[in-house]
């Protein structure tokens, strides 16, 4: 929900909370999907190489 046009903080909070309540709940993660499956994987560094990133 885009509420950037609303200047009053309390009003913005009320609208956001209402939108959150109205939104459909997120689907549960399937049992066979790992928790960090979307995370960027860290590449293994070979011995003797410098860490560039």
N, C-alpha and C positions, 0 to 999 in steps of 0.2 A: 504494500500500500504506500503510495506516494503522498506524504503529508508535509512536504517542504514548504508549501504555500501557506500553511497555518502557522501564525506567529505565536499564539498563546500555547504555552507548554502543556498546561492541564487539559486543554481542549484536544491537543494532539495526542496526549496519552490516552484519553478516553476513546478517541477514534481508533487508535492502534489496538487497544485492548479488545474493543468490540469486534474489530476485523479478525483478530487472532482467535477469538471465541467462535466466530462464524465460520472460519476456514475449516475445510475437511482435514481430519487428522492424517498425519503421514503414515504410509504403509509400513508395516514392520519389515525389518530386514530379513531376508531368507536365511535359513539356518546354514546353508552351504556357502554363504558369502562372508568373507573375513571382515572384521571391523574396520581395518585400515586399508581396504582394497582400493580406495580412490586416492590414497596418499602417494606422493611422488616417491619413488624408490631411490635409495641411496646406492650409488654404484660403488662396488668394492675397489679399493685403491691397491694397485700392485705395489709390492715392496720396492723401494728405490724411486718411485715416482713422487713428484710434488703434488700437493693438493691445490688444484687451481680453483675449484669451486666447492 
